[in-house]
Amino acid sequence: MDGRNGTRVTEFILLGFQNEKPVDILLFSTFLFMYLISLVGNTLIILLVCCDHRLHSPMYFFVANLAFLEVAITSTVVPEMLASTFSLTRAISFVGCLTQSFFYFLLGSTEFFLLAVMSLDRYVAICNPLRYALIMNRRTCAALLLGSYVGAFLSILAPSVLTAPLPFCGPNVVNHFFCDSAPLLKLVCADTSPAELADFVSSAVLLLGSLLLTGVSYTCIITTVLRMPSAQGRRKAFSTCASRITVVTLYYGSSIFIYVRPRKGGVMAVNKFATVLNTIVTPMLNPFIYSLRNEKVKGSLQDALGKYPGRLGTARCRR
């Protein structure tokens, strides 16, 4: 596939982590285990929020949508990564590669908007509790969720439009375990500076803008918590905020490191590790951080688990 003879690429080869076989087996087992935990945990959150009327509130509405995005993002990247670990070719079709890249960035961008919305929701709940129900009504929640998807689509529109028509006619080896934008642009046999600039600007505006809103919201929350007269209330609020801020820091920190840099080459091994944080580690932690540590969610889960054996026992008695 030599760019000089005009041959176009029809498939890409994903290099993955390029480790020895025993290390690949260890990574495969670890990532599969973490992916399954993420899948089960986030799906469980979605089912609990949908089925239990006690969880029909704005906070849990956004948490359930965050869980859906985590399932979608991990399922966009991880199955292909696991399948290619022991594949002889590690090939992915040209259309499949661009499709994976598009949905990864669309869903990931939506998640950044949603994290900002969730921080805003907590700000209203803690800093303006008397007007919370009036402000965060169903119509507002639906508009904020729709705005997250629309904003994400608009943020990736320019990079996608500039990248899609570029000619891939040189080497077809992608130095990554999925079709990320930077290693893909290295394979283009044309000027990629407009696409790289659009990618950098959209990433900077999306990440830094949503991070600013999230940071301001949590700063106001912490300021309000410090004024609480109850020590127990302060400890509970700080515990919740600290765990959420930890996940937000991991997600934003790794993403800013990967995408908000004018030159993204030369540190691909570190980029792969940072991408693992985004696509596997953080989605696995989110159900425990945002939901399963919550008393109301734990009560809903206990009720759901209690009903199942009861129904099973009733069915056996009828037999």
MARKE-611235 format. One record per residue (C-alpha): residue in three letters; residue number from 1; z, y, x. Coordinates in nm, 4 decimals, always signed. Last residue first. Layout:
N
+-----+-----+----------+----------+----------+
| res |   n |        Z |        Y |        X |
+-----+-----+----------+----------+----------+
| ALA | NUM |        Z |        Y |        X |
...
+-----+-----+----------+----------+----------+
//
This chain:
319
+-----+-----+----------+----------+----------+
| res |   n |        Z |        Y |        X |
+-----+-----+----------+----------+----------+
| ARG | 319 |  +4.1253 |  -2.6438 |  -4.5604 |
| ARG | 318 |  +4.2897 |  -2.3487 |  -4.7298 |
| CYS | 317 |  +4.5795 |  -2.3716 |  -4.4846 |
| ARG | 316 |  +4.3346 |  -2.3544 |  -4.1911 |
| ALA | 315 |  +4.1724 |  -2.0382 |  -4.3288 |
| THR | 314 |  +4.5136 |  -1.8778 |  -4.3761 |
| GLY | 313 |  +4.6051 |  -1.9553 |  -4.0139 |
| LEU | 312 |  +4.2832 |  -1.7964 |  -3.8895 |
| ARG | 311 |  +4.3428 |  -1.4926 |  -4.1036 |
| GLY | 310 |  +4.6942 |  -1.4538 |  -3.9615 |
| PRO | 309 |  +4.5716 |  -1.5174 |  -3.6079 |
| TYR | 308 |  +4.3184 |  -1.2306 |  -3.6513 |
| LYS | 307 |  +4.5507 |  -0.9854 |  -3.8258 |
| GLY | 306 |  +4.7981 |  -0.9701 |  -3.5379 |
| LEU | 305 |  +4.5272 |  -0.8949 |  -3.2806 |
| ALA | 304 |  +4.4035 |  -0.6045 |  -3.4920 |
| ASP | 303 |  +4.7575 |  -0.4783 |  -3.5506 |
| GLN | 302 |  +4.8337 |  -0.4985 |  -3.1788 |
| LEU | 301 |  +4.5127 |  -0.3089 |  -3.0993 |
| SER | 300 |  +4.5942 |  -0.0348 |  -3.3499 |
| GLY | 299 |  +4.9447 |  -0.0019 |  -3.2075 |
| LYS | 298 |  +4.8047 |  +0.0189 |  -2.8534 |
| VAL | 297 |  +4.5618 |  +0.2871 |  -2.9722 |
| LYS | 296 |  +4.8454 |  +0.4902 |  -3.1274 |
| GLU | 295 |  +5.0641 |  +0.4483 |  -2.8187 |
| ASN | 294 |  +4.7905 |  +0.5664 |  -2.5783 |
| ARG | 293 |  +4.7672 |  +0.3715 |  -2.2521 |
| LEU | 292 |  +4.4639 |  +0.1834 |  -2.3921 |
| SER | 291 |  +4.2798 |  +0.5050 |  -2.4732 |
| TYR | 290 |  +4.1743 |  +0.7661 |  -2.2188 |
| ILE | 289 |  +4.2956 |  +0.6234 |  -1.8883 |
| PHE | 288 |  +4.2758 |  +0.2520 |  -1.9696 |
| PRO | 287 |  +3.9338 |  +0.2714 |  -2.1347 |
| ASN | 286 |  +3.8143 |  +0.5082 |  -1.8555 |
| LEU | 285 |  +3.8999 |  +0.2854 |  -1.5580 |
| MET | 284 |  +3.6052 |  +0.0428 |  -1.5853 |
| PRO | 283 |  +3.3564 |  +0.3255 |  -1.6492 |
| THR | 282 |  +3.4964 |  +0.4993 |  -1.3359 |
| VAL | 281 |  +3.4578 |  +0.1948 |  -1.1088 |
| ILE | 280 |  +3.1114 |  +0.0716 |  -1.2091 |
| THR | 279 |  +2.8428 |  +0.3409 |  -1.2437 |
| ASN | 278 |  +3.0089 |  +0.6495 |  -1.1006 |
| LEU | 277 |  +3.2207 |  +0.4908 |  -0.8250 |
| VAL | 276 |  +2.9307 |  +0.2586 |  -0.7351 |
| THR | 275 |  +2.7131 |  +0.5700 |  -0.7021 |
| ALA | 274 |  +2.9572 |  +0.7094 |  -0.4429 |
| PHE | 273 |  +2.9273 |  +0.3862 |  -0.2415 |
| LYS | 272 |  +2.5485 |  +0.4020 |  -0.2588 |
| ASN | 271 |  +2.5511 |  +0.7664 |  -0.1531 |
| VAL | 270 |  +2.7702 |  +0.6800 |  +0.1461 |
| ALA | 269 |  +2.5177 |  +0.4199 |  +0.2625 |
| MET | 268 |  +2.2333 |  +0.6664 |  +0.1905 |
| VAL | 267 |  +2.3747 |  +0.9321 |  +0.4224 |
| GLY | 266 |  +2.0648 |  +1.0523 |  +0.6112 |
| GLY | 265 |  +1.8771 |  +1.2128 |  +0.3267 |
| LYS | 264 |  +1.9969 |  +1.4341 |  +0.0440 |
| ARG | 263 |  +1.8898 |  +1.7770 |  +0.1642 |
| PRO | 262 |  +1.9558 |  +2.0608 |  -0.0831 |
| ARG | 261 |  +2.2906 |  +1.9050 |  -0.1796 |
| VAL | 260 |  +2.4298 |  +1.8988 |  -0.5322 |
| TYR | 259 |  +2.3188 |  +1.5430 |  -0.6127 |
| ILE | 258 |  +2.5250 |  +1.2897 |  -0.4207 |
| PHE | 257 |  +2.8369 |  +1.4876 |  -0.3262 |
| ILE | 256 |  +2.8437 |  +1.6580 |  -0.6661 |
| SER | 255 |  +2.8267 |  +1.3177 |  -0.8350 |
| SER | 254 |  +3.1084 |  +1.1685 |  -0.6243 |
| GLY | 253 |  +3.3388 |  +1.4631 |  -0.6843 |
| TYR | 252 |  +3.2560 |  +1.4957 |  -1.0542 |
| TYR | 251 |  +3.3354 |  +1.1344 |  -1.1374 |
| LEU | 250 |  +3.6361 |  +1.0944 |  -0.9097 |
| THR | 249 |  +3.7805 |  +1.4331 |  -1.0071 |
| VAL | 248 |  +3.7302 |  +1.3627 |  -1.3786 |
| VAL | 247 |  +3.9079 |  +1.0285 |  -1.3383 |
| THR | 246 |  +4.2052 |  +1.1886 |  -1.1613 |
| ILE | 245 |  +4.2123 |  +1.4803 |  -1.4086 |
| ARG | 244 |  +4.2476 |  +1.2336 |  -1.6937 |
| SER | 243 |  +4.5386 |  +1.0525 |  -1.5289 |
| ALA | 242 |  +4.7149 |  +1.3790 |  -1.4424 |
| CYS | 241 |  +4.6641 |  +1.5248 |  -1.7919 |
| THR | 240 |  +4.8243 |  +1.2284 |  -1.9701 |
| SER | 239 |  +5.1219 |  +1.2107 |  -1.7340 |
| PHE | 238 |  +5.1620 |  +1.5899 |  -1.7447 |
| ALA | 237 |  +5.1756 |  +1.5854 |  -2.1256 |
| LYS | 236 |  +5.4366 |  +1.3095 |  -2.1322 |
| ARG | 235 |  +5.6484 |  +1.4719 |  -1.8611 |
| ARG | 234 |  +5.6323 |  +1.8133 |  -2.0332 |
| GLY | 233 |  +5.7286 |  +1.6645 |  -2.3690 |
| GLN | 232 |  +6.0252 |  +1.4872 |  -2.2127 |
| ALA | 231 |  +6.1384 |  +1.8110 |  -2.0473 |
| SER | 230 |  +6.1279 |  +1.9901 |  -2.3843 |
| PRO | 229 |  +6.1039 |  +2.3716 |  -2.3673 |
| MET | 228 |  +5.7267 |  +2.3700 |  -2.3134 |
| ARG | 227 |  +5.6128 |  +2.6619 |  -2.0965 |
| LEU | 226 |  +5.4828 |  +2.4362 |  -1.8188 |
| VAL | 225 |  +5.2674 |  +2.2577 |  -2.0784 |
| THR | 224 |  +5.0895 |  +2.5836 |  -2.1663 |
| THR | 223 |  +4.9964 |  +2.6503 |  -1.8032 |
| ILE | 222 |  +4.8840 |  +2.2879 |  -1.7638 |
| ILE | 221 |  +4.6589 |  +2.3199 |  -2.0693 |
| CYS | 220 |  +4.5123 |  +2.6502 |  -1.9504 |
| THR | 219 |  +4.4293 |  +2.4919 |  -1.6138 |
| TYR | 218 |  +4.2867 |  +2.1868 |  -1.7945 |
| SER | 217 |  +4.0481 |  +2.4038 |  -1.9950 |
| VAL | 216 |  +3.9458 |  +2.6170 |  -1.6953 |
| GLY | 215 |  +3.8678 |  +2.3039 |  -1.4919 |
| THR | 214 |  +3.6617 |  +2.1449 |  -1.7675 |
| LEU | 213 |  +3.4603 |  +2.4625 |  -1.8251 |
| LEU | 212 |  +3.4010 |  +2.5049 |  -1.4504 |
| LEU | 211 |  +3.3143 |  +2.1356 |  -1.4114 |
| SER | 210 |  +3.0556 |  +2.1666 |  -1.6905 |
| GLY | 209 |  +2.8889 |  +2.4550 |  -1.5054 |
| LEU | 208 |  +2.9208 |  +2.2981 |  -1.1596 |
| LEU | 207 |  +2.7688 |  +1.9674 |  -1.2677 |
| LEU | 206 |  +2.4936 |  +2.0913 |  -1.4993 |
| VAL | 205 |  +2.3944 |  +2.4046 |  -1.3058 |
| ALA | 204 |  +2.4015 |  +2.2253 |  -0.9688 |
| SER | 203 |  +2.2140 |  +1.9194 |  -1.0982 |
| SER | 202 |  +1.9454 |  +2.1344 |  -1.2650 |
| VAL | 201 |  +1.9025 |  +2.3435 |  -0.9483 |
| PHE | 200 |  +1.8858 |  +2.0437 |  -0.7125 |
| ASP | 199 |  +1.6410 |  +1.8430 |  -0.9242 |
| ALA | 198 |  +1.4204 |  +2.1479 |  -0.9802 |
| LEU | 197 |  +1.4179 |  +2.2143 |  -0.6047 |
| GLU | 196 |  +1.3381 |  +1.8507 |  -0.5257 |
| ALA | 195 |  +1.0570 |  +1.8454 |  -0.7827 |
| PRO | 194 |  +0.9074 |  +2.1686 |  -0.6468 |
| SER | 193 |  +0.9471 |  +2.0447 |  -0.2826 |
| THR | 192 |  +0.7797 |  +1.7069 |  -0.3415 |
| ASP | 191 |  +0.4450 |  +1.7777 |  -0.1750 |
| ALA | 190 |  +0.2399 |  +1.4607 |  -0.1901 |
| CYS | 189 |  +0.2579 |  +1.0928 |  -0.0861 |
| VAL | 188 |  +0.5730 |  +1.0199 |  -0.2870 |
| LEU | 187 |  +0.7991 |  +0.7490 |  -0.1433 |
| LYS | 186 |  +1.0759 |  +0.9903 |  -0.0373 |
| LEU | 185 |  +1.0899 |  +1.1110 |  -0.3988 |
| LEU | 184 |  +1.2139 |  +0.7676 |  -0.5045 |
| PRO | 183 |  +1.4985 |  +0.7694 |  -0.2508 |
| ALA | 182 |  +1.6188 |  +1.1057 |  -0.3916 |
| SER | 181 |  +1.5781 |  +1.0291 |  -0.7652 |
| ASP | 180 |  +1.7724 |  +0.7048 |  -0.7930 |
| CYS | 179 |  +1.5881 |  +0.3889 |  -0.8963 |
| PHE | 178 |  +1.8636 |  +0.1320 |  -0.8513 |
| PHE | 177 |  +2.0243 |  -0.0644 |  -0.5661 |
| HIS | 176 |  +1.9090 |  +0.1900 |  -0.3076 |
| ASN | 175 |  +1.6623 |  +0.2329 |  -0.0204 |
| VAL | 174 |  +1.3553 |  +0.2043 |  -0.2423 |
| VAL | 173 |  +1.0691 |  +0.0133 |  -0.0733 |
| ASN | 172 |  +0.7242 |  +0.0993 |  -0.2168 |
| PRO | 171 |  +0.5538 |  +0.2380 |  +0.0917 |
| GLY | 170 |  +0.2691 |  +0.4854 |  +0.0177 |
| CYS | 169 |  +0.0775 |  +0.5578 |  -0.3023 |
| PHE | 168 |  +0.3358 |  +0.7008 |  -0.5383 |
| PRO | 167 |  +0.1426 |  +1.0005 |  -0.6761 |
| LEU | 166 |  +0.3534 |  +1.2625 |  -0.8599 |
| PRO | 165 |  +0.2882 |  +1.2811 |  -1.2360 |
| ALA | 164 |  +0.6455 |  +1.1779 |  -1.3367 |
| THR | 163 |  +0.8375 |  +1.3949 |  -1.0876 |
| LEU | 162 |  +0.7666 |  +1.7470 |  -1.2189 |
| VAL | 161 |  +0.8177 |  +1.6573 |  -1.5860 |
| SER | 160 |  +1.1326 |  +1.4591 |  -1.5047 |
| PRO | 159 |  +1.2830 |  +1.7366 |  -1.2902 |
| ALA | 158 |  +1.2117 |  +1.9945 |  -1.5664 |
| LEU | 157 |  +1.3440 |  +1.7822 |  -1.8550 |
| ILE | 156 |  +1.6683 |  +1.6674 |  -1.6918 |
| SER | 155 |  +1.8785 |  +1.9632 |  -1.8091 |
| LEU | 154 |  +1.7010 |  +1.9836 |  -2.1458 |
| PHE | 153 |  +1.7858 |  +1.6224 |  -2.2270 |
| ALA | 152 |  +2.1485 |  +1.6693 |  -2.1241 |
| GLY | 151 |  +2.1822 |  +1.9832 |  -2.3345 |
| VAL | 150 |  +2.0369 |  +1.8034 |  -2.6357 |
| TYR | 149 |  +2.2733 |  +1.5094 |  -2.5915 |
| SER | 148 |  +2.5813 |  +1.7277 |  -2.5447 |
| GLY | 147 |  +2.4736 |  +1.9585 |  -2.8287 |
| LEU | 146 |  +2.4634 |  +1.6604 |  -3.0640 |
| LEU | 145 |  +2.8219 |  +1.5771 |  -2.9696 |
| LEU | 144 |  +2.9361 |  +1.9383 |  -3.0069 |
| ALA | 143 |  +2.7581 |  +1.9699 |  -3.3449 |
| ALA | 142 |  +2.9153 |  +1.6452 |  -3.4719 |
| CYS | 141 |  +3.2603 |  +1.7633 |  -3.3651 |
| THR | 140 |  +3.2090 |  +2.1052 |  -3.5264 |
| ARG | 139 |  +3.0949 |  +1.9508 |  -3.8556 |
| ARG | 138 |  +3.3819 |  +1.7077 |  -3.8589 |
| ASN | 137 |  +3.6460 |  +1.9781 |  -3.8067 |
| MET | 136 |  +3.7771 |  +2.0844 |  -3.4666 |
| ILE | 135 |  +3.8540 |  +2.4483 |  -3.5523 |
| LEU | 134 |  +4.0418 |  +2.3995 |  -3.8810 |
| ALA | 133 |  +4.2292 |  +2.0889 |  -3.7676 |
| TYR | 132 |  +4.3281 |  +2.2593 |  -3.4397 |
| ARG | 131 |  +4.4406 |  +2.5904 |  -3.5956 |
| LEU | 130 |  +4.8138 |  +2.5233 |  -3.5722 |
| PRO | 129 |  +4.7747 |  +2.3382 |  -3.2406 |
| ASN | 128 |  +4.6277 |  +2.6309 |  -3.0407 |
| CYS | 127 |  +4.7137 |  +2.5581 |  -2.6753 |
| ILE | 126 |  +4.7656 |  +2.1827 |  -2.7028 |
| ALA | 125 |  +4.5008 |  +2.0746 |  -2.9543 |
| VAL | 124 |  +4.2555 |  +2.3543 |  -2.8634 |
| TYR | 123 |  +4.2761 |  +2.2694 |  -2.4928 |
| ARG | 122 |  +4.2516 |  +1.8972 |  -2.5654 |
| ASP | 121 |  +3.9229 |  +1.9554 |  -2.7534 |
| LEU | 120 |  +3.7929 |  +2.1761 |  -2.4714 |
| SER | 119 |  +3.8672 |  +1.8979 |  -2.2217 |
| MET | 118 |  +3.6788 |  +1.6571 |  -2.4473 |
| VAL | 117 |  +3.3811 |  +1.8947 |  -2.4687 |
| ALA | 116 |  +3.3677 |  +1.9210 |  -2.0876 |
| LEU | 115 |  +3.3778 |  +1.5421 |  -2.0596 |
| LEU | 114 |  +3.1012 |  +1.5270 |  -2.3224 |
| PHE | 113 |  +2.8737 |  +1.7596 |  -2.1236 |
| PHE | 112 |  +2.9261 |  +1.5481 |  -1.8131 |
| GLU | 111 |  +2.8631 |  +1.2321 |  -2.0154 |
| THR | 110 |  +2.5351 |  +1.3664 |  -2.1511 |
| SER | 109 |  +2.4168 |  +1.4198 |  -1.7936 |
| GLY | 108 |  +2.4937 |  +1.0556 |  -1.7129 |
| LEU | 107 |  +2.3121 |  +0.9322 |  -2.0229 |
| LEU | 106 |  +1.9971 |  +1.1333 |  -1.9462 |
| PHE | 105 |  +2.0182 |  +1.0643 |  -1.5725 |
| TYR | 104 |  +2.0447 |  +0.6883 |  -1.6157 |
| PHE | 103 |  +1.7924 |  +0.6905 |  -1.8997 |
| PHE | 102 |  +1.5223 |  +0.8583 |  -1.6870 |
| SER | 101 |  +1.5884 |  +0.6517 |  -1.3723 |
| GLN | 100 |  +1.5724 |  +0.3228 |  -1.5620 |
| THR |  99 |  +1.2473 |  +0.4280 |  -1.7287 |
| LEU |  98 |  +1.0988 |  +0.5334 |  -1.3934 |
| CYS |  97 |  +1.1860 |  +0.1949 |  -1.2432 |
| GLY |  96 |  +1.0682 |  -0.0074 |  -1.5407 |
| VAL |  95 |  +0.7348 |  +0.1763 |  -1.5438 |
| PHE |  94 |  +0.6794 |  +0.1016 |  -1.1734 |
| SER |  93 |  +0.7979 |  -0.2566 |  -1.2097 |
| ILE |  92 |  +1.1127 |  -0.3773 |  -1.0366 |
| ALA |  91 |  +1.1122 |  -0.6095 |  -0.7364 |
| ARG |  90 |  +1.4069 |  -0.7634 |  -0.5547 |
| THR |  89 |  +1.1532 |  -1.0091 |  -0.4040 |
| LEU |  88 |  +1.3657 |  -1.3151 |  -0.3252 |
| SER |  87 |  +1.6201 |  -1.2385 |  -0.5964 |
| PHE |  86 |  +1.9832 |  -1.3044 |  -0.5083 |
| THR |  85 |  +2.1093 |  -0.9471 |  -0.5422 |
| SER |  84 |  +1.8216 |  -0.8444 |  -0.7713 |
| ALA |  83 |  +1.9894 |  -0.9773 |  -1.0841 |
| LEU |  82 |  +2.3167 |  -0.7998 |  -1.0047 |
| MET |  81 |  +2.1446 |  -0.4641 |  -0.9548 |
| GLU |  80 |  +1.9317 |  -0.5096 |  -1.2661 |
| PRO |  79 |  +2.2444 |  -0.5910 |  -1.4684 |
| VAL |  78 |  +2.4351 |  -0.2951 |  -1.3135 |
| VAL |  77 |  +2.2009 |  -0.0008 |  -1.3721 |
| THR |  76 |  +2.1196 |  +0.0636 |  -1.7387 |
| SER |  75 |  +2.4072 |  -0.1538 |  -1.8611 |
| THR |  74 |  +2.6530 |  +0.0629 |  -1.6668 |
| ILE |  73 |  +2.5148 |  +0.3786 |  -1.8260 |
| ALA |  72 |  +2.5010 |  +0.2373 |  -2.1810 |
| VAL |  71 |  +2.8521 |  +0.0920 |  -2.1757 |
| GLU |  70 |  +2.9917 |  +0.4154 |  -2.0309 |
| LEU |  69 |  +2.8004 |  +0.6217 |  -2.2875 |
| PHE |  68 |  +2.9459 |  +0.4154 |  -2.5725 |
| ALA |  67 |  +3.2980 |  +0.4590 |  -2.4296 |
| LEU |  66 |  +3.2453 |  +0.8364 |  -2.4160 |
| ASN |  65 |  +3.1355 |  +0.8224 |  -2.7804 |
| ALA |  64 |  +3.4548 |  +0.6368 |  -2.8690 |
| VAL |  63 |  +3.6642 |  +0.8914 |  -2.6769 |
| PHE |  62 |  +3.4888 |  +1.1782 |  -2.8573 |
| PHE |  61 |  +3.5749 |  +1.0362 |  -3.1997 |
| TYR |  60 |  +3.9197 |  +0.9475 |  -3.0670 |
| MET |  59 |  +3.9969 |  +1.3114 |  -2.9939 |
| PRO |  58 |  +3.8346 |  +1.4385 |  -3.3146 |
| SER |  57 |  +4.0403 |  +1.2104 |  -3.5420 |
| HIS |  56 |  +3.9606 |  +0.8840 |  -3.7183 |
| LEU |  55 |  +4.2012 |  +0.6745 |  -3.5107 |
| ARG |  54 |  +4.4424 |  +0.6073 |  -3.7977 |
| HIS |  53 |  +4.1412 |  +0.4931 |  -4.0057 |
| ASP |  52 |  +4.1062 |  +0.1851 |  -3.7844 |
| CYS |  51 |  +3.7642 |  +0.0172 |  -3.7847 |
| CYS |  50 |  +3.5396 |  +0.2628 |  -3.5960 |
| VAL |  49 |  +3.8033 |  +0.3708 |  -3.3438 |
| LEU |  48 |  +3.9071 |  +0.0104 |  -3.2766 |
| LEU |  47 |  +3.5476 |  -0.1103 |  -3.2438 |
| ILE |  46 |  +3.4500 |  +0.1644 |  -2.9978 |
| ILE |  45 |  +3.7633 |  +0.1088 |  -2.7881 |
| LEU |  44 |  +3.6966 |  -0.2660 |  -2.7726 |
| THR |  43 |  +3.3400 |  -0.2014 |  -2.6580 |
| ASN |  42 |  +3.4772 |  +0.0166 |  -2.3765 |
| GLY |  41 |  +3.7232 |  -0.2472 |  -2.2578 |
| VAL |  40 |  +3.4873 |  -0.5452 |  -2.2893 |
| LEU |  39 |  +3.1974 |  -0.3784 |  -2.1062 |
| SER |  38 |  +3.4154 |  -0.2221 |  -1.8385 |
| ILE |  37 |  +3.5972 |  -0.5498 |  -1.7746 |
| LEU |  36 |  +3.2618 |  -0.7290 |  -1.7625 |
| TYR |  35 |  +3.1221 |  -0.4753 |  -1.5164 |
| MET |  34 |  +3.4304 |  -0.5030 |  -1.2943 |
| PHE |  33 |  +3.3987 |  -0.8816 |  -1.2750 |
| LEU |  32 |  +3.0233 |  -0.8631 |  -1.2107 |
| PHE |  31 |  +3.0764 |  -0.5985 |  -0.9410 |
| THR |  30 |  +3.3367 |  -0.8099 |  -0.7614 |
| SER |  29 |  +3.1406 |  -1.1345 |  -0.7829 |
| PHE |  28 |  +2.8161 |  -0.9708 |  -0.6635 |
| LEU |  27 |  +2.9970 |  -0.7854 |  -0.3842 |
| LEU |  26 |  +3.1516 |  -1.1101 |  -0.2576 |
| ILE |  25 |  +2.8189 |  -1.2937 |  -0.2795 |
| ASP |  24 |  +2.6429 |  -1.0094 |  -0.0985 |
| VAL |  23 |  +2.9086 |  -1.0198 |  +0.1744 |
| PRO |  22 |  +2.8527 |  -1.3941 |  +0.2198 |
| LYS |  21 |  +2.4724 |  -1.3361 |  +0.2326 |
| GLU |  20 |  +2.4794 |  -1.0634 |  +0.4982 |
| ASN |  19 |  +2.4394 |  -0.7098 |  +0.3733 |
| GLN |  18 |  +2.1402 |  -0.4951 |  +0.2785 |
| PHE |  17 |  +2.3216 |  -0.3008 |  +0.0020 |
| GLY |  16 |  +2.0324 |  -0.2906 |  -0.2436 |
| LEU |  15 |  +1.6832 |  -0.2839 |  -0.0951 |
| LEU |  14 |  +1.5122 |  -0.2307 |  -0.4295 |
| ILE |  13 |  +1.1402 |  -0.3125 |  -0.4037 |
| PHE |  12 |  +0.9149 |  -0.1025 |  -0.6250 |
| GLU |  11 |  +0.6178 |  -0.1982 |  -0.8412 |
| THR |  10 |  +0.2651 |  -0.0806 |  -0.9208 |
| VAL |   9 |  +0.2268 |  +0.1625 |  -0.6299 |
| ARG |   8 |  -0.1104 |  +0.3345 |  -0.6103 |
| THR |   7 |  -0.3725 |  +0.2546 |  -0.3475 |
| GLY |   6 |  -0.5362 |  +0.5776 |  -0.2273 |
| ASN |   5 |  -0.6632 |  +0.4417 |  +0.1048 |
| ARG |   4 |  -0.4529 |  +0.6845 |  +0.3112 |
| GLY |   3 |  -0.1384 |  +0.6263 |  +0.1051 |
| ASP |   2 |  -0.1227 |  +0.2694 |  +0.2304 |
| MET |   1 |  +0.0000 |  +0.0000 |  +0.0000 |
+-----+-----+----------+----------+----------+
//
